[in-house]
Structures are given as structure tokens and as C-alpha cells.
Amino acid sequence: MARAPVRFDPRLLRVRSTARLRRDATAILQAALAAVEPYVATRRALRLHQGRLTVAGRAYRLRPGARVIAIGAGKAGAPMAQAVEDVLGDRLAGGTIVVKTGYTAPLRRIVLREAGHPVPDAAGEAGARELLGAAAGLRSSDLVLCLISGGGSALLPAPQPGVTLDDLVRTTSLLLHSGATIGEINTVRKHLSRVAGGRLAAAAAPARVVTLVVSDIVGNPLEAIASGPTVPDPTTYADALRILDARGLAARVPAAALDALRRGAAGALPETPKPGDPVFRRGHVTVVADNRTAARAAAREARRLGYHALLLSTYMEGEAREVGRVLAGVARQLAGSGEPVRRPACIVAGGETTVTVTGTGRGGRNQEVALGAAAGLRGVPGALVASFASDGTDGPTDAAGAVADGTTLARAEALGLLAAQHLRDNDAYPFFDALGDLIRTGPTNTNVTDLMLILCR
């Protein structure tokens, strides 16, 4: 069943000058999360009637004796699996879903395995082996429901022969800290994996493979979401090597990982399955929830609360602090002229920024967006910027993001905190924690990338 509404840390409401805006911001974000609740989105896509399973309008006949299993990975895996169990009941033979540690739910037939994210761990490697085992030996009459959501790449580390889990962890960590985009990271990871880049579909052949996706990537490129385990992979080993060169990592990644990529580029290792490969002939993919779904719901809720709402974009990308500065500039425009939308105004944006880590502090991309916005908001009355990770986890912290307003810098300086210093050190977490301006929700069991709000009285 659907989760109860996500609760926000009440300390956010202590700043009197923007308390109403902060309360409205949490209501808007709650509405956005409700719209992409994975149980509801998955249940809406499935229907079982008289031996036929309909998935997003496509009917699949379940012949007597045919097995139906559910496999997959991601932060939204548990509620998605609950929906599959509730629809299929006894018709479901079982399955394995790998989820981020703590992102669980009670299940009857499908086994949940918890694993580390964003850095892969041994539990994820064991879960990936179990998943591949579940997919092996299926017949053409069998049906695989593959449940994929954000985080699936890290949760299914099945390294290529000769590459160890430590090699994969080191490579992933270097990419995460280099400012590489999620697409670049996944291009490298899928060429070091036995699951990603369509290889899970190949393992399940000749069974029918139907994939349901909660998308965590801007624009919903299917080959990039969880590194596309059941879809054709247009990238190559050579692409992965070019990314390492461009990010200055070719001399830093483990030798075994670099060697595997070079052998693949030379043709000594099989490429990932490409468009037109027969393993995809009986497959289909449906996106059941994404960032656009959440952003539209946020705009609807803002209008219900009395704001003039504008959905600016769901393709926000770039360096987090720079995106924050841009959002602050838009907020100043709103406060000064009532443009580009009349006050009271709510501007909604979605996407996923990146952080090039040069400091030693703690934080996440959404906290850095807010910290980047703080200077531009200084002294602006009745305006705030909020940046929020829809999965409830922003970087290696217990926060989902942060809020900045016109009082942020003054309140920080009263505590001896300098925003510029914290920004230089990628240290947004302690800065906003001291102010009580962190957004904390705990795990939301969904992941459709990030939402950013600008509210102006």
C-alpha cells in the first residue's frame, strides 16, 4: 500500500520571516512526492484478468505452467515490489529485488536484499549474483517483471571477470568526486558489469522481459537509468575510456578496471548488447514515474495554496553552486519586479546538478545548491530557495537538501559561520545544520532526481 505522507523536520519553520513560505514549501514537496509514490505508480500500470497481465496497456498471456518472477534494483524497489505482489498474488513465483539499506517494506514472495549506495558493497555484489541466478534458465513462456529505479547501478555491482568489487568501488568513487555526470558514470560502470548495459536482459533470454521504471535521470534516457540492465546500450568501451581521459582519471583508476576497458575496446571482451540485438525482441520498458511527474504535481499544489506557479524546467543540470546562484538571481527578479510570474510566486524546477569536490567538508548537491543561492538572496525579503533530493538522501548525509532565504547569511555570521568558506570546502551540511535549515525526511522510498523551488511572497 502507499506510504503515509513524508514528514519534514519541524526546525525548518523556526525562521519567522519566511515561516509561511517554508511551510508552503514542505507542502509542495509532499505533494510532489505523493505523485511519484512508487507503489501507486506501479499498481496503476498493472492489471491481471483471466490469465492475462496488462502492463501499461500491453497484454501478456500467462500460459499454464509459465513462471512469473520479479527482479530488479533501486531505491524504490520495495514499494514497487509490494504493488507487483498485490496485483499478481499466487501467480507470482517469487524473485529478488536489491534495495538501498533501510529502504525496505514487508513482502511475501519477493526477497529483498539490502546493499550499499552510492558506493557499491559486498552485499550488493551478492544480491547481483542472486539476481542473475533468478534470471537464468527461464523458458520462452516465462515472464520477467524487472523493477528498476534510481540507485540500481550501485546496488547491482557484478564486476567483469578479473575486476574486483574494490576496483569497481574505487572507480565509482573517483567518478563521483570528479564532477562526472550520472550518464558518464554509468557508461563506465556498465562496461565493468555483468548486469548493466542490457546484460540482464541477455541473462533472462529467451523469457519475456517487461521493465517498469521509476526514472532518476534527466530526460529519462532508458539506457542510463540504473545503467540500463534490460535495454540496448548505445555506448562502448571506447566511450568509457574517453570519459576517464576527459576527467583526468585514466592514471588513477585501478589497473584491472582500466585493463578490462582497454581489452573491451580492442575487441577481446564482448560489447554490451546493442540496438537490434535479438535479446530485446520480446522486451518492453515503461516509465511509471519521473521528475516531470513530480514537478507538475508541485506546481499544482502551489496553485492550490494560492501561488502563481511556473514550471521552469525539468532539465536543470550543471555545477550545483552555479545553479544556486542562478536560482537566487531569479528570486531577486521576482522580489523586485514580479517577473517572470506574478507574486505570490512559486517557480518549480527539476533535474540533477553535480558537485566537483575540491574540499574536505560534508554535504550534497542540493545542500550546495542552497549554499550557492545564499549570497544572492542576502537581504531579499519574503523569498526563499529550496533544493531537495526526492529520495530523501543528499550526498553522504542524513539530509535531503536545504533552504536558503534573505536572512541565511546574517544568521550564519551571528554564529561565526562564513558561507564562502563553507562553499570552498564543500561543507554545506554543518553550515545549514547549525541554522536549522536542513531538509530532513528520512528515506522516501522513491527517486526521481531533484526538485528546486523558488517561493516569493
C-alpha positions in Angstrom: 0.0 0.0 0.0 1.0 3.6 -0.5 3.2 5.2 2.2 1.9 7.9 4.6 3.0 11.4 3.7 6.7 12.2 4.2 7.3 14.2 7.3 9.7 17.2 7.3 11.9 18.3 10.2 9.9 21.0 12.0 13.0 23.0 12.7 12.7 24.4 9.2 9.8 26.5 10.4 11.6 28.4 13.1 12.7 31.4 10.9 9.8 33.8 11.4 10.3 36.0 8.4 9.9 33.1 6.0 7.9 30.6 8.2 4.9 30.7 5.9 7.0 30.2 2.8 8.8 27.3 4.5 5.5 25.6 5.5 4.2 26.0 2.0 7.4 24.6 0.5 7.1 21.5 2.6 3.5 21.0 1.5 4.5 21.5 -2.2 7.3 18.9 -1.8 5.0 16.5 -0.1 2.5 16.7 -3.0 5.4 16.1 -5.5 6.4 13.0 -3.6 2.9 11.7 -3.4 2.6 12.0 -7.2 5.6 9.7 -7.7 4.9 7.2 -4.9 6.2 4.0 -6.4 3.5 1.7 -5.1 0.7 3.8 -6.6 2.6 4.4 -9.8 3.4 0.7 -10.3 -0.1 -0.5 -9.2 -1.6 1.9 -11.7 0.4 0.3 -14.5 -0.6 -3.4 -13.8 -3.8 -5.4 -14.2 -4.3 -9.1 -14.0 -7.5 -10.5 -15.6 -8.4 -14.0 -16.8 -4.8 -15.2 -17.3 -3.6 -12.0 -18.9 -1.3 -9.5 -17.3 -1.7 -6.0 -18.7 1.3 -3.7 -18.2 0.8 -0.1 -19.2 -1.8 -1.2 -21.8 0.2 -4.1 -23.2 -1.3 -7.5 -22.6 0.8 -10.6 -21.9 -0.8 -14.1 -21.8 0.3 -16.2 -18.9 0.2 -19.8 -20.1 -0.4 -22.6 -17.6 2.9 -23.6 -16.0 4.7 -20.4 -17.1 6.6 -18.7 -14.3 6.3 -15.0 -13.5 9.2 -13.6 -11.5 10.1 -10.1 -10.3 13.7 -9.0 -10.3 15.4 -5.6 -10.1 17.1 -2.9 -8.1 16.8 0.6 -6.9 15.7 2.8 -4.0 12.0 2.5 -5.0 12.2 -1.3 -5.3 10.4 -2.2 -2.1 7.1 -0.4 -2.8 7.2 -1.4 -6.5 7.6 -5.0 -5.4 4.6 -4.6 -3.0 2.5 -3.5 -5.9 3.5 -6.5 -8.0 2.7 -8.9 -5.2 -0.7 -7.3 -4.6 -1.7 -7.5 -8.3 -0.3 -10.9 -9.1 -0.9 -12.8 -5.8 -0.3 -16.5 -6.1 0.5 -16.1 -9.8 3.9 -14.7 -8.8 6.6 -17.3 -8.4 9.0 -15.1 -6.5 12.0 -13.0 -7.3 14.8 -10.8 -5.9 15.0 -7.1 -5.6 18.1 -5.2 -4.3 17.4 -2.0 -2.4 19.4 0.6 -0.5 19.9 -0.3 3.1 16.9 0.9 5.1 14.7 1.3 2.1 12.6 -1.8 2.8 9.0 -3.0 3.1 7.2 -6.2 4.2 7.0 -8.7 1.3 5.5 -12.2 1.0 7.0 -13.7 -2.2 9.8 -11.4 -3.4 13.1 -11.4 -1.5 14.5 -8.0 -0.7 18.3 -7.7 -0.3 19.7 -4.6 1.2 23.0 -3.1 -0.1 25.2 0.0 -0.1 24.6 3.1 -2.1 26.2 5.3 -3.6 29.3 3.2 -3.2 28.8 -0.5 -4.0 29.5 -3.1 -1.3 29.7 -6.9 -0.9 26.0 -7.1 -0.1 25.2 -5.6 -3.4 27.6 -8.0 -5.2 25.9 -11.0 -3.5 22.5 -9.5 -4.5 23.6 -9.2 -8.1 24.7 -12.8 -8.2 21.3 -13.9 -6.7 19.5 -11.8 -9.3 21.5 -13.3 -12.2 20.7 -16.7 -10.8 17.0 -15.9 -10.7 17.1 -14.9 -14.3 19.0 -17.9 -15.5 17.3 -21.0 -17.1 14.0 -19.3 -17.9 11.8 -20.5 -20.8 10.2 -18.5 -23.6 6.8 -18.8 -22.0 8.1 -17.3 -18.7 7.7 -13.6 -17.9 10.2 -11.4 -16.0 8.9 -8.2 -14.4 12.1 -6.1 -13.9 11.6 -3.2 -11.4 14.2 -0.5 -11.9 14.7 2.8 -10.1 17.4 5.2 -9.1 20.4 3.7 -7.5 20.2 0.5 -9.4 23.7 0.9 -10.8 25.5 1.0 -7.4 23.2 -1.7 -5.9 24.0 -4.3 -8.6 27.8 -4.4 -8.7 28.6 -7.6 -10.7 32.2 -6.9 -11.8 33.5 -8.3 -15.0 35.9 -11.3 -14.6 39.3 -10.0 -13.4 37.8 -6.9 -11.9 37.2 -6.9 -8.1 34.5 -5.2 -6.1 37.2 -2.9 -4.7 38.2 -2.0 -8.2 34.6 -1.1 -9.0 34.2 0.9 -5.7 37.4 2.9 -6.4 36.4 3.7 -9.9 32.9 4.7 -8.9 34.3 6.9 -6.1 36.8 8.7 -8.4 34.0 9.4 -10.9 31.6 10.7 -8.2 34.3 13.1 -6.9 35.3 14.3 -10.4 32.1 16.1 -11.3 31.2 13.4 -13.8 27.6 13.3 -14.8 25.4 10.3 -14.0 25.4 9.4 -17.6 29.2 9.4 -17.7 29.5 7.4 -14.5 27.0 4.8 -15.8 28.8 4.5 -19.1 32.0 3.4 -17.3 30.1 1.2 -14.8 28.1 -0.7 -17.3 31.3 -1.7 -19.2 32.7 -3.1 -16.0 29.5 -5.0 -15.2 27.9 -8.4 -15.9 24.4 -6.9 -15.3 24.3 -3.4 -16.7 24.0 -2.3 -20.3 21.4 -4.8 -21.4 23.3 -7.8 -20.0 20.5 -8.7 -17.5 18.1 -9.0 -20.5 20.6 -11.3 -22.2 20.8 -13.4 -19.0 17.0 -13.7 -18.9 16.6 -14.7 -22.6 14.5 -16.3 -24.0 11.9 -15.2 -21.4 9.8 -12.1 -22.0 11.2 -9.2 -20.0 8.9 -6.3 -19.1 10.6 -3.4 -17.3 8.9 -0.9 -15.1 11.0 2.2 -14.3 10.9 5.0 -11.7 13.3 7.3 -13.5 16.0 9.2 -11.7 17.8 10.7 -14.7 17.0 14.0 -16.5 15.1 13.3 -19.7 14.5 9.6 -18.9 17.2 8.0 -21.2 16.4 4.4 -20.6 20.0 3.2 -21.3 21.2 5.4 -18.4 18.7 4.7 -15.7 20.3 2.1 -13.4 22.8 1.7 -16.3 20.0 0.2 -18.4 20.2 -3.5 -17.4 17.4 -4.5 -19.8 17.7 -2.1 -22.7 20.2 -1.7 -25.6 23.4 0.1 -24.8 24.5 2.7 -27.4 27.8 3.4 -25.5 31.0 1.5 -26.0 34.2 0.5 -24.2 35.9 3.3 -26.2 33.4 5.8 -24.8 34.2 4.7 -21.2 37.9 5.2 -21.9 37.3 8.7 -23.3 35.3 9.7 -20.2 38.2 8.6 -17.9 40.6 10.6 -20.1 38.4 13.7 -20.1 38.0 13.6 -16.3 41.7 13.0 -15.7 41.2 9.6 -14.2 42.9 7.2 -16.6 46.1 7.1 -14.5 44.1 6.9 -11.2 41.6 4.1 -11.7 42.6 0.6 -10.7 44.8 -1.2 -13.2 42.4 -4.1 -13.5 39.4 -1.8 -14.4 41.4 0.1 -16.9 42.8 -3.1 -18.4 39.2 -4.5 -18.8 38.1 -1.4 -20.6 41.1 -1.5 -22.9 40.6 -5.2 -23.7 37.0 -4.5 -24.4 37.8 -1.6 -26.7 40.3 -3.9 -28.5 37.6 -6.5 -29.1 38.9 -9.0 -26.6 35.8 -8.8 -24.5 32.2 -8.9 -25.8 30.5 -5.5 -26.1 27.2 -4.7 -24.3 24.1 -5.7 -26.4 23.3 -3.0 -29.0 20.0 -1.9 -30.6 18.7 -4.6 -32.8 20.1 -7.4 -30.7 17.6 -10.4 -30.6 17.7 -10.4 -26.7 15.5 -7.3 -26.8 12.9 -8.5 -29.3 10.4 -9.7 -26.6 11.1 -6.9 -24.2 9.3 -3.6 -23.3 10.0 -0.8 -21.0 7.5 1.6 -19.3 8.4 4.7 -17.2 5.8 4.8 -14.4 7.1 7.9 -12.6 9.7 10.6 -13.2 10.9 14.1 -12.3 8.4 15.7 -14.7 5.5 13.9 -12.9 6.8 15.3 -9.5 7.4 18.8 -10.8 3.9 19.1 -12.3 2.4 18.0 -9.0 4.5 20.6 -7.2 3.1 23.3 -9.5 -0.5 22.1 -9.0 -0.1 22.2 -5.2 1.5 25.7 -5.3 -1.5 26.9 -7.3 -3.9 25.3 -4.7 -2.0 27.2 -2.0 -2.6 30.5 -3.8 0.7 31.0 -5.7 1.1 31.9 -9.3 3.1 28.8 -10.4 5.6 28.3 -13.2 7.3 25.1 -14.1 10.6 26.4 -15.4 12.4 23.2 -16.5 13.0 19.6 -15.6 16.4 19.6 -17.3 18.4 21.6 -14.7 22.0 20.4 -14.8 25.4 21.9 -14.1 27.6 22.7 -11.1 25.4 22.9 -8.0 26.7 26.2 -6.6 26.2 27.8 -10.0 22.7 26.6 -10.3 22.1 28.0 -6.9 23.3 31.4 -8.0 21.0 31.3 -11.0 18.0 30.5 -8.8 18.9 33.3 -6.4 19.0 35.7 -9.4 15.6 34.6 -10.4 14.3 35.1 -6.8 15.7 38.6 -6.8 13.9 39.3 -10.1 10.7 38.0 -8.6 11.1 40.1 -5.5 12.0 43.3 -7.4 9.6 43.2 -10.3 7.2 40.4 -10.1 8.7 38.8 -13.2 8.6 36.2 -14.8 5.5 35.4 -12.8 3.3 37.5 -10.6 3.7 37.4 -6.8 2.9 35.4 -4.7 5.0 33.2 -6.9 6.3 29.7 -7.0 8.8 28.6 -9.6 9.4 24.9 -9.8 12.5 23.3 -11.4 13.8 19.7 -11.6 16.9 17.9 -12.7 20.2 16.8 -11.2 23.2 19.0 -10.6 26.8 17.9 -9.9 29.5 18.8 -7.5 33.1 18.9 -8.3 34.6 18.1 -4.9 37.7 20.1 -4.1 37.2 20.4 -0.3 37.1 18.1 2.6 33.7 19.0 4.0 30.3 17.3 4.2 27.3 17.9 2.1 25.4 17.0 -1.0 24.5 18.6 -4.3 21.1 20.0 -3.1 22.7 21.5 0.0 25.4 23.1 -2.2 22.6 24.5 -4.5 21.1 26.2 -1.4 24.5 27.4 -0.2 25.3 28.8 -3.7 22.0 30.7 -3.6 22.5 32.2 -0.1 24.8 35.1 -1.1 22.4 36.2 -3.9 19.5 36.1 -1.6 21.1 38.3 1.1 18.6 40.9 2.3 15.9 39.9 -0.1 12.7 40.0 1.9 10.0 37.3 1.6 11.8 34.9 -0.8 13.5 31.5 -0.4 15.2 28.8 -2.5 14.8 25.2 -1.5 16.6 22.3 -3.2 15.5 18.7 -2.4 16.6 15.2 -3.3 13.5 13.2 -3.9 15.0 10.0 -2.4 15.5 11.7 1.0 19.3 11.4 0.9 21.5 14.2 -0.4 25.1 13.0 -0.6 26.6 11.0 2.3 24.4 12.8 4.9 21.0 12.4 6.7 19.6 15.4 5.0 17.6 15.6 1.7 18.6 19.2 0.9 18.4 22.7 2.4 16.6 26.0 2.4 18.2 29.5 1.9 16.5 32.8 2.3 17.3 36.5 2.7 18.3 36.0 6.3 20.6 33.0 5.8 24.0 34.8 5.7 23.2 37.2 8.6 22.1 34.3 10.8 25.2 32.3 9.9 27.5 35.2 10.6 26.0 35.7 14.0 27.1 32.1 14.7 30.6 32.7 13.3 29.9 30.8 10.1 31.1 32.2 6.7 29.2 30.9 3.7 32.1 31.5 1.3 34.4 29.4 3.4 32.0 26.5 3.7 31.3 26.7 -0.1 35.0 26.5 -0.8 35.3 23.4 1.4 32.1 21.7 0.0 30.9 21.9 3.6 27.2 22.8 3.3 25.9 20.3 5.8 27.3 21.7 9.1 26.5 25.3 7.8 22.8 24.5 7.4 22.6 22.2 10.3 23.7 24.9 12.7 21.0 27.2 11.2 18.2 24.5 11.4 17.8 24.9 7.6 18.4 21.3 6.5 15.5 19.5 4.9 15.3 16.1 6.7 12.7 13.5 5.7 14.4 10.1 6.0 14.1 7.6 3.2 11.2 8.4 0.9 11.4 5.1 -1.0 11.3 6.8 -4.3 13.9 8.6 -6.5 13.1 10.9 -9.4 16.2 13.2 -9.0 15.9 16.6 -7.5 13.3 19.4 -7.1 14.1 23.1 -6.7 11.6 25.7 -5.5 11.7 29.5 -5.5 8.9 31.0 -3.4 8.3 34.7 -3.2 5.6 36.5 -1.2 
